[in-house]
């Protein structure tokens, strides 16, 4: 309940930066994580872990030979993540800095990115900036998985983002609706 209050409070303060009104469900987290090729995955990064709803499942899936870290801009979320998931390596930086974060971590290429960012709330310029930063670290055939809420799909920013994904990645799959998420969501599974 505390995580839900935190997300809702942050959403009310900055709806264009925090797109969620509730933590992602285990159903959405599981479906997104099942998209990753865990057999070949060496490095996975999570964008916008928020309260850690997906992070806790990622931590369970990552093996000793795999590297995982998260990037979260919101300092309020960082404090909660450090309390609830002390084993999570999280950087309080922007995704636009992902190349420099990877360089500091001695990561040449990222094999998988799970994103909880509210892409459709972002203006086109920010969508472009963050996607370019993503491409600068994503390995050939690397995977990018991000979700969107069903109610927002008809909006112009959501349609533009979907088009941009199709222009950027060699393949883009759209999941069935995850009805057991609040609000219901789909996710995009993209390959570089």
FIKOLZA-1660 file (N, C-alpha, C; in steps of 0.1 Angstrom, whole numbers, plus 5000, padded with zeros to 4 digits):
% residues 192
   i   px   py   pz ch aa at
   1 5008 4988 5000  A  X  N
   1 5000 5000 5000  A  X CA
   1 5009 5013 5000  A  X  C
   2 5020 5012 5007  A  X  N
   2 5029 5024 5008  A  X CA
   2 5034 5027 4994  A  X  C
   3 5038 5016 4986  A  X  N
   3 5043 5019 4973  A  X CA
   3 5033 5025 4964  A  X  C
   4 5020 5021 4965  A  X  N
   4 5009 5027 4957  A  X CA
   4 5008 5042 4961  A  X  C
   5 5008 5045 4974  A  X  N
   5 5007 5059 4978  A  X CA
   5 5018 5067 4972  A  X  C
   6 5031 5062 4973  A  X  N
   6 5042 5069 4968  A  X CA
   6 5041 5072 4953  A  X  C
   7 5037 5062 4945  A  X  N
   7 5036 5064 4931  A  X CA
   7 5025 5074 4928  A  X  C
   8 5013 5073 4935  A  X  N
   8 5003 5082 4932  A  X CA
   8 5007 5096 4936  A  X  C
   9 5013 5098 4947  A  X  N
   9 5018 5111 4951  A  X CA
   9 5028 5117 4941  A  X  C
  10 5037 5109 4936  A  X  N
  10 5047 5114 4926  A  X CA
  10 5040 5117 4913  A  X  C
  11 5030 5109 4909  A  X  N
  11 5022 5111 4897  A  X CA
  11 5015 5125 4898  A  X  C
  12 5009 5128 4910  A  X  N
  12 5002 5141 4911  A  X CA
  12 5012 5153 4910  A  X  C
  13 5024 5151 4916  A  X  N
  13 5034 5162 4915  A  X CA
  13 5039 5164 4901  A  X  C
  14 5041 5153 4893  A  X  N
  14 5047 5154 4880  A  X CA
  14 5041 5144 4870  A  X  C
  15 5029 5146 4866  A  X  N
  15 5023 5136 4857  A  X CA
  15 5030 5134 4844  A  X  C
  16 5038 5143 4839  A  X  N
  16 5045 5142 4827  A  X CA
  16 5059 5135 4829  A  X  C
  17 5062 5132 4842  A  X  N
  17 5075 5125 4845  A  X CA
  17 5072 5111 4851  A  X  C
  18 5061 5110 4858  A  X  N
  18 5056 5097 4864  A  X CA
  18 5043 5094 4858  A  X  C
  19 5043 5084 4849  A  X  N
  19 5032 5081 4841  A  X CA
  19 5022 5071 4848  A  X  C
  20 5027 5065 4859  A  X  N
  20 5019 5055 4866  A  X CA
  20 5011 5061 4877  A  X  C
  21 4999 5055 4879  A  X  N
  21 4991 5058 4891  A  X CA
  21 4992 5047 4901  A  X  C
  22 4997 5036 4898  A  X  N
  22 4999 5024 4907  A  X CA
  22 5011 5016 4902  A  X  C
  23 5017 5008 4911  A  X  N
  23 5028 5000 4907  A  X CA
  23 5024 4990 4897  A  X  C
  24 5033 4986 4888  A  X  N
  24 5030 4976 4878  A  X CA
  24 5027 4962 4885  A  X  C
  25 5018 4955 4880  A  X  N
  25 5014 4942 4886  A  X CA
  25 5025 4931 4883  A  X  C
  26 5024 4921 4890  A  X  N
  26 5033 4909 4888  A  X CA
  26 5030 4903 4875  A  X  C
  27 5018 4904 4870  A  X  N
  27 5014 4899 4857  A  X CA
  27 5021 4906 4845  A  X  C
  28 5021 4919 4846  A  X  N
  28 5028 4927 4836  A  X CA
  28 5043 4925 4837  A  X  C
  29 5049 4925 4849  A  X  N
  29 5063 4923 4852  A  X CA
  29 5067 4909 4846  A  X  C
  30 5060 4899 4849  A  X  N
  30 5063 4885 4844  A  X CA
  30 5063 4884 4829  A  X  C
  31 5053 4890 4823  A  X  N
  31 5051 4889 4808  A  X CA
  31 5063 4897 4802  A  X  C
  32 5066 4908 4807  A  X  N
  32 5077 4916 4801  A  X CA
  32 5091 4909 4803  A  X  C
  33 5093 4903 4814  A  X  N
  33 5106 4896 4817  A  X CA
  33 5107 4883 4809  A  X  C
  34 5096 4877 4806  A  X  N
  34 5096 4865 4798  A  X CA
  34 5100 4868 4783  A  X  C
  35 5099 4881 4779  A  X  N
  35 5103 4884 4766  A  X CA
  35 5118 4884 4764  A  X  C
  36 5126 4886 4775  A  X  N
  36 5140 4887 4774  A  X CA
  36 5146 4873 4771  A  X  C
  37 5157 4872 4763  A  X  N
  37 5164 4860 4760  A  X CA
  37 5174 4857 4771  A  X  C
  38 5169 4851 4782  A  X  N
  38 5177 4849 4794  A  X CA
  38 5189 4840 4791  A  X  C
  39 5189 4831 4781  A  X  N
  39 5200 4822 4778  A  X CA
  39 5212 4830 4774  A  X  C
  40 5210 4841 4766  A  X  N
  40 5222 4848 4761  A  X CA
  40 5224 4862 4767  A  X  C
  41 5215 4866 4776  A  X  N
  41 5216 4879 4783  A  X CA
  41 5228 4880 4792  A  X  C
  42 5236 4890 4790  A  X  N
  42 5248 4892 4799  A  X CA
  42 5245 4905 4807  A  X  C
  43 5239 4915 4801  A  X  N
  43 5237 4928 4809  A  X CA
  43 5223 4932 4806  A  X  C
  44 5216 4935 4817  A  X  N
  44 5202 4941 4816  A  X CA
  44 5201 4954 4824  A  X  C
  45 5194 4963 4818  A  X  N
  45 5192 4976 4825  A  X CA
  45 5178 4979 4826  A  X  C
  46 5174 4985 4837  A  X  N
  46 5160 4989 4839  A  X CA
  46 5159 5004 4839  A  X  C
  47 5150 5009 4831  A  X  N
  47 5148 5024 4831  A  X CA
  47 5136 5026 4839  A  X  C
  48 5137 5036 4848  A  X  N
  48 5125 5040 4856  A  X CA
  48 5119 5030 4865  A  X  C
  49 5127 5024 4874  A  X  N
  49 5121 5014 4883  A  X CA
  49 5110 5018 4892  A  X  C
  50 5109 5031 4895  A  X  N
  50 5099 5036 4903  A  X CA
  50 5100 5031 4917  A  X  C
  51 5090 5023 4922  A  X  N
  51 5090 5017 4935  A  X CA
  51 5096 5003 4935  A  X  C
  52 5100 4998 4924  A  X  N
  52 5106 4985 4923  A  X CA
  52 5097 4973 4920  A  X  C
  53 5085 4976 4914  A  X  N
  53 5075 4966 4911  A  X CA
  53 5081 4956 4902  A  X  C
  54 5088 4960 4892  A  X  N
  54 5094 4951 4882  A  X CA
  54 5108 4947 4887  A  X  C
  55 5115 4956 4894  A  X  N
  55 5129 4953 4898  A  X CA
  55 5130 4941 4907  A  X  C
  56 5120 4939 4916  A  X  N
  56 5121 4927 4925  A  X CA
  56 5120 4914 4917  A  X  C
  57 5113 4914 4906  A  X  N
  57 5113 4902 4898  A  X CA
  57 5126 4901 4890  A  X  C
  58 5131 4912 4885  A  X  N
  58 5144 4911 4878  A  X CA
  58 5155 4906 4887  A  X  C
  59 5155 4911 4899  A  X  N
  59 5165 4906 4909  A  X CA
  59 5165 4891 4911  A  X  C
  60 5153 4885 4910  A  X  N
  60 5151 4871 4912  A  X CA
  60 5156 4863 4899  A  X  C
  61 5155 4869 4888  A  X  N
  61 5158 4863 4875  A  X CA
  61 5173 4864 4871  A  X  C
  62 5179 4874 4875  A  X  N
  62 5193 4877 4871  A  X CA
  62 5202 4867 4878  A  X  C
  63 5211 4860 4871  A  X  N
  63 5220 4850 4876  A  X CA
  63 5234 4857 4879  A  X  C
  64 5243 4850 4886  A  X  N
  64 5256 4855 4890  A  X CA
  64 5264 4860 4878  A  X  C
  65 5263 4854 4866  A  X  N
  65 5271 4858 4855  A  X CA
  65 5265 4869 4847  A  X  C
  66 5253 4874 4852  A  X  N
  66 5247 4885 4845  A  X CA
  66 5247 4898 4853  A  X  C
  67 5248 4909 4846  A  X  N
  67 5249 4922 4853  A  X CA
  67 5235 4929 4852  A  X  C
  68 5231 4935 4862  A  X  N
  68 5218 4943 4862  A  X CA
  68 5219 4955 4870  A  X  C
  69 5215 4966 4865  A  X  N
  69 5214 4979 4872  A  X CA
  69 5202 4987 4867  A  X  C
  70 5198 4997 4875  A  X  N
  70 5186 5005 4871  A  X CA
  70 5190 5020 4871  A  X  C
  71 5182 5027 4863  A  X  N
  71 5184 5042 4862  A  X CA
  71 5171 5048 4866  A  X  C
  72 5171 5057 4876  A  X  N
  72 5159 5063 4881  A  X CA
  72 5162 5078 4884  A  X  C
  73 5155 5087 4877  A  X  N
  73 5157 5101 4879  A  X CA
  73 5151 5107 4892  A  X  C
  74 5140 5101 4896  A  X  N
  74 5132 5107 4907  A  X CA
  74 5138 5103 4921  A  X  C
  75 5143 5113 4928  A  X  N
  75 5150 5110 4941  A  X CA
  75 5141 5104 4951  A  X  C
  76 5128 5107 4951  A  X  N
  76 5119 5101 4961  A  X CA
  76 5118 5086 4959  A  X  C
  77 5118 5082 4946  A  X  N
  77 5118 5067 4943  A  X CA
  77 5131 5061 4947  A  X  C
  78 5142 5068 4945  A  X  N
  78 5155 5062 4949  A  X CA
  78 5156 5058 4963  A  X  C
  79 5151 5067 4972  A  X  N
  79 5152 5065 4986  A  X CA
  79 5144 5052 4990  A  X  C
  80 5132 5051 4984  A  X  N
  80 5124 5039 4987  A  X CA
  80 5130 5026 4981  A  X  C
  81 5136 5027 4969  A  X  N
  81 5143 5015 4964  A  X CA
  81 5155 5011 4973  A  X  C
  82 5162 5020 4978  A  X  N
  82 5174 5017 4986  A  X CA
  82 5169 5010 4999  A  X  C
  83 5157 5014 5004  A  X  N
  83 5152 5008 5016  A  X CA
  83 5146 4994 5013  A  X  C
  84 5138 4993 5003  A  X  N
  84 5131 4980 5000  A  X CA
  84 5140 4970 4993  A  X  C
  85 5149 4975 4984  A  X  N
  85 5157 4966 4976  A  X CA
  85 5172 4970 4977  A  X  C
  86 5178 4968 4989  A  X  N
  86 5192 4973 4990  A  X CA
  86 5202 4966 4981  A  X  C
  87 5198 4955 4976  A  X  N
  87 5208 4948 4966  A  X CA
  87 5207 4953 4952  A  X  C
  88 5197 4962 4949  A  X  N
  88 5196 4968 4936  A  X CA
  88 5206 4979 4934  A  X  C
  89 5214 4978 4924  A  X  N
  89 5223 4989 4920  A  X CA
  89 5215 4999 4912  A  X  C
  90 5212 5011 4917  A  X  N
  90 5204 5021 4910  A  X CA
  90 5212 5034 4909  A  X  C
  91 5211 5040 4897  A  X  N
  91 5218 5053 4895  A  X CA
  91 5207 5064 4895  A  X  C
  92 5209 5074 4902  A  X  N
  92 5200 5086 4903  A  X CA
  92 5204 5096 4892  A  X  C
  93 5202 5091 4879  A  X  N
  93 5206 5099 4867  A  X CA
  93 5195 5098 4857  A  X  C
  94 5197 5105 4846  A  X  N
  94 5188 5104 4835  A  X CA
  94 5192 5093 4825  A  X  C
  95 5182 5087 4819  A  X  N
  95 5185 5077 4808  A  X CA
  95 5193 5083 4797  A  X  C
  96 5192 5096 4795  A  X  N
  96 5200 5103 4785  A  X CA
  96 5215 5101 4788  A  X  C
  97 5219 5098 4800  A  X  N
  97 5233 5096 4804  A  X CA
  97 5237 5081 4804  A  X  C
  98 5229 5072 4798  A  X  N
  98 5231 5058 4799  A  X CA
  98 5245 5054 4793  A  X  C
  99 5250 5061 4783  A  X  N
  99 5263 5057 4777  A  X CA
  99 5274 5060 4788  A  X  C
 100 5273 5071 4795  A  X  N
 100 5284 5074 4805  A  X CA
 100 5282 5065 4817  A  X  C
 101 5270 5061 4820  A  X  N
 101 5268 5051 4831  A  X CA
 101 5274 5038 4827  A  X  C
 102 5271 5033 4815  A  X  N
 102 5277 5021 4811  A  X CA
 102 5292 5021 4810  A  X  C
 103 5298 5033 4806  A  X  N
 103 5312 5034 4806  A  X CA
 103 5318 5033 4820  A  X  C
 104 5312 5040 4829  A  X  N
 104 5317 5039 4843  A  X CA
 104 5316 5024 4849  A  X  C
 105 5305 5017 4844  A  X  N
 105 5303 5003 4849  A  X CA
 105 5311 4993 4841  A  X  C
 106 5319 4998 4831  A  X  N
 106 5327 4990 4822  A  X CA
 106 5318 4980 4814  A  X  C
 107 5307 4985 4809  A  X  N
 107 5297 4978 4801  A  X CA
 107 5298 4984 4787  A  X  C
 108 5302 4976 4778  A  X  N
 108 5303 4980 4764  A  X CA
 108 5289 4981 4757  A  X  C
 109 5282 4970 4759  A  X  N
 109 5269 4968 4753  A  X CA
 109 5259 4962 4763  A  X  C
 110 5246 4966 4762  A  X  N
 110 5235 4961 4770  A  X CA
 110 5227 4952 4761  A  X  C
 111 5224 4940 4766  A  X  N
 111 5217 4930 4758  A  X CA
 111 5201 4932 4760  A  X  C
 112 5197 4937 4771  A  X  N
 112 5183 4939 4773  A  X CA
 112 5180 4951 4782  A  X  C
 113 5169 4958 4778  A  X  N
 113 5165 4970 4785  A  X CA
 113 5150 4968 4788  A  X  C
 114 5146 4969 4801  A  X  N
 114 5132 4969 4805  A  X CA
 114 5129 4983 4809  A  X  C
 115 5119 4989 4803  A  X  N
 115 5116 5003 4806  A  X CA
 115 5103 5005 4812  A  X  C
 116 5103 5013 4823  A  X  N
 116 5090 5017 4829  A  X CA
 116 5088 5032 4827  A  X  C
 117 5095 5038 4818  A  X  N
 117 5094 5052 4816  A  X CA
 117 5080 5055 4809  A  X  C
 118 5074 5067 4812  A  X  N
 118 5062 5071 4806  A  X CA
 118 5064 5077 4792  A  X  C
 119 5069 5069 4783  A  X  N
 119 5072 5075 4770  A  X CA
 119 5062 5083 4763  A  X  C
 120 5049 5080 4765  A  X  N
 120 5039 5087 4758  A  X CA
 120 5036 5100 4764  A  X  C
 121 5041 5102 4776  A  X  N
 121 5039 5115 4783  A  X CA
 121 5050 5125 4779  A  X  C
 122 5061 5120 4773  A  X  N
 122 5072 5128 4769  A  X CA
 122 5069 5136 4756  A  X  C
 123 5075 5148 4755  A  X  N
 123 5074 5155 4742  A  X CA
 123 5083 5147 4732  A  X  C
 124 5081 5150 4719  A  X  N
 124 5088 5142 4709  A  X CA
 124 5103 5144 4710  A  X  C
 125 5108 5156 4714  A  X  N
 125 5122 5158 4715  A  X CA
 125 5128 5149 4726  A  X  C
 126 5121 5147 4737  A  X  N
 126 5127 5139 4747  A  X CA
 126 5126 5124 4744  A  X  C
 127 5115 5120 4737  A  X  N
 127 5114 5106 4732  A  X CA
 127 5126 5103 4723  A  X  C
 128 5129 5112 4714  A  X  N
 128 5141 5111 4704  A  X CA
 128 5154 5110 4712  A  X  C
 129 5156 5119 4721  A  X  N
 129 5168 5119 4729  A  X CA
 129 5171 5106 4737  A  X  C
 130 5160 5101 4743  A  X  N
 130 5162 5089 4751  A  X CA
 130 5163 5077 4742  A  X  C
 131 5156 5076 4731  A  X  N
 131 5158 5065 4722  A  X CA
 131 5172 5065 4716  A  X  C
 132 5177 5076 4712  A  X  N
 132 5191 5077 4707  A  X CA
 132 5201 5072 4718  A  X  C
 133 5199 5077 4730  A  X  N
 133 5208 5072 4741  A  X CA
 133 5207 5057 4742  A  X  C
 134 5195 5052 4741  A  X  N
 134 5193 5037 4742  A  X CA
 134 5200 5030 4731  A  X  C
 135 5199 5035 4719  A  X  N
 135 5206 5028 4708  A  X CA
 135 5221 5029 4709  A  X  C
 136 5226 5039 4716  A  X  N
 136 5241 5040 4718  A  X CA
 136 5246 5029 4727  A  X  C
 137 5238 5022 4735  A  X  N
 137 5243 5011 4743  A  X CA
 137 5237 4997 4740  A  X  C
 138 5226 4997 4732  A  X  N
 138 5220 4984 4730  A  X CA
 138 5228 4976 4720  A  X  C
 139 5231 4964 4723  A  X  N
 139 5239 4955 4714  A  X CA
 139 5231 4952 4702  A  X  C
 140 5238 4947 4691  A  X  N
 140 5231 4942 4679  A  X CA
 140 5222 4930 4684  A  X  C
 141 5210 4930 4679  A  X  N
 141 5200 4920 4683  A  X CA
 141 5195 4922 4698  A  X  C
 142 5200 4933 4704  A  X  N
 142 5196 4936 4718  A  X CA
 142 5181 4938 4718  A  X  C
 143 5175 4936 4730  A  X  N
 143 5161 4937 4732  A  X CA
 143 5157 4950 4741  A  X  C
 144 5147 4956 4737  A  X  N
 144 5141 4968 4744  A  X CA
 144 5126 4965 4746  A  X  C
 145 5122 4964 4759  A  X  N
 145 5108 4961 4762  A  X CA
 145 5103 4972 4771  A  X  C
 146 5092 4978 4767  A  X  N
 146 5085 4989 4774  A  X CA
 146 5070 4987 4774  A  X  C
 147 5063 4993 4783  A  X  N
 147 5049 4991 4783  A  X CA
 147 5042 5005 4782  A  X  C
 148 5029 5004 4778  A  X  N
 148 5020 5015 4777  A  X CA
 148 5006 5012 4782  A  X  C
 149 5000 5021 4787  A  X  N
 149 4986 5019 4792  A  X CA
 149 4976 5019 4780  A  X  C
 150 4967 5010 4781  A  X  N
 150 4957 5009 4770  A  X CA
 150 4949 5022 4768  A  X  C
 151 4945 5028 4778  A  X  N
 151 4937 5040 4777  A  X CA
 151 4944 5052 4769  A  X  C
 152 4958 5051 4770  A  X  N
 152 4965 5062 4763  A  X CA
 152 4969 5059 4749  A  X  C
 153 4967 5047 4744  A  X  N
 153 4971 5043 4731  A  X CA
 153 4966 5052 4719  A  X  C
 154 4953 5057 4720  A  X  N
 154 4948 5065 4709  A  X CA
 154 4954 5079 4709  A  X  C
 155 4961 5083 4719  A  X  N
 155 4967 5097 4720  A  X CA
 155 4978 5099 4709  A  X  C
 156 4980 5111 4705  A  X  N
 156 4990 5114 4695  A  X CA
 156 5004 5110 4699  A  X  C
 157 5008 5113 4711  A  X  N
 157 5021 5110 4716  A  X CA
 157 5023 5095 4716  A  X  C
 158 5013 5087 4719  A  X  N
 158 5014 5072 4719  A  X CA
 158 5015 5067 4705  A  X  C
 159 5007 5073 4696  A  X  N
 159 5008 5068 4682  A  X CA
 159 5022 5072 4676  A  X  C
 160 5027 5084 4679  A  X  N
 160 5040 5088 4674  A  X CA
 160 5051 5079 4680  A  X  C
 161 5050 5075 4693  A  X  N
 161 5060 5067 4699  A  X CA
 161 5060 5053 4692  A  X  C
 162 5048 5047 4689  A  X  N
 162 5048 5034 4683  A  X CA
 162 5054 5035 4669  A  X  C
 163 5051 5046 4661  A  X  N
 163 5057 5047 4648  A  X CA
 163 5072 5048 4649  A  X  C
 164 5077 5056 4659  A  X  N
 164 5091 5057 4661  A  X CA
 164 5098 5044 4665  A  X  C
 165 5091 5036 4673  A  X  N
 165 5097 5022 4676  A  X CA
 165 5098 5014 4663  A  X  C
 166 5088 5015 4655  A  X  N
 166 5088 5007 4642  A  X CA
 166 5099 5012 4633  A  X  C
 167 5102 5025 4633  A  X  N
 167 5113 5030 4625  A  X CA
 167 5127 5027 4630  A  X  C
 168 5128 5026 4643  A  X  N
 168 5140 5024 4650  A  X CA
 168 5145 5010 4651  A  X  C
 169 5136 5001 4653  A  X  N
 169 5140 4987 4656  A  X CA
 169 5137 4978 4644  A  X  C
 170 5145 4967 4643  A  X  N
 170 5143 4958 4632  A  X CA
 170 5130 4950 4634  A  X  C
 171 5125 4948 4646  A  X  N
 171 5112 4941 4648  A  X CA
 171 5106 4947 4661  A  X  C
 172 5093 4948 4660  A  X  N
 172 5085 4953 4671  A  X CA
 172 5073 4945 4673  A  X  C
 173 5071 4938 4684  A  X  N
 173 5059 4930 4687  A  X CA
 173 5051 4937 4697  A  X  C
 174 5038 4936 4696  A  X  N
 174 5029 4942 4706  A  X CA
 174 5022 4931 4713  A  X  C
 175 5023 4931 4726  A  X  N
 175 5017 4920 4734  A  X CA
 175 5001 4921 4734  A  X  C
 176 4995 4911 4738  A  X  N
 176 4981 4912 4742  A  X CA
 176 4979 4921 4754  A  X  C
 177 4967 4925 4756  A  X  N
 177 4964 4934 4768  A  X CA
 177 4966 4926 4780  A  X  C
 178 4973 4932 4790  A  X  N
 178 4975 4926 4803  A  X CA
 178 4964 4933 4812  A  X  C
 179 4953 4925 4812  A  X  N
 179 4941 4931 4819  A  X CA
 179 4943 4931 4834  A  X  C
 180 4952 4923 4840  A  X  N
 180 4954 4922 4854  A  X CA
 180 4964 4932 4859  A  X  C
 181 4965 4943 4852  A  X  N
 181 4973 4954 4856  A  X CA
 181 4964 4966 4858  A  X  C
 182 4968 4976 4867  A  X  N
 182 4960 4988 4869  A  X CA
 182 4968 5000 4865  A  X  C
 183 4964 5007 4855  A  X  N
 183 4954 5003 4845  A  X CA
 183 4959 4992 4835  A  X  C
 184 4950 4986 4828  A  X  N
 184 4954 4976 4818  A  X CA
 184 4965 4982 4809  A  X  C
 185 4974 4973 4805  A  X  N
 185 4986 4977 4797  A  X CA
 185 4989 4967 4786  A  X  C
 186 4997 4972 4776  A  X  N
 186 5003 4963 4766  A  X CA
 186 5018 4966 4768  A  X  C
 187 5026 4958 4761  A  X  N
 187 5040 4961 4761  A  X CA
 187 5045 4959 4747  A  X  C
 188 5056 4966 4743  A  X  N
 188 5063 4965 4731  A  X CA
 188 5076 4957 4733  A  X  C
 189 5078 4947 4725  A  X  N
 189 5090 4939 4726  A  X CA
 189 5098 4942 4713  A  X  C
 190 5109 4949 4714  A  X  N
 190 5116 4954 4702  A  X CA
 190 5130 4948 4702  A  X  C
 191 5135 4945 4689  A  X  N
 191 5148 4940 4687  A  X CA
 191 5156 4950 4678  A  X  C
 192 5168 4953 4682  A  X  N
 192 5177 4962 4674  A  X CA
 192 5180 4956 4661  A  X  C
% end
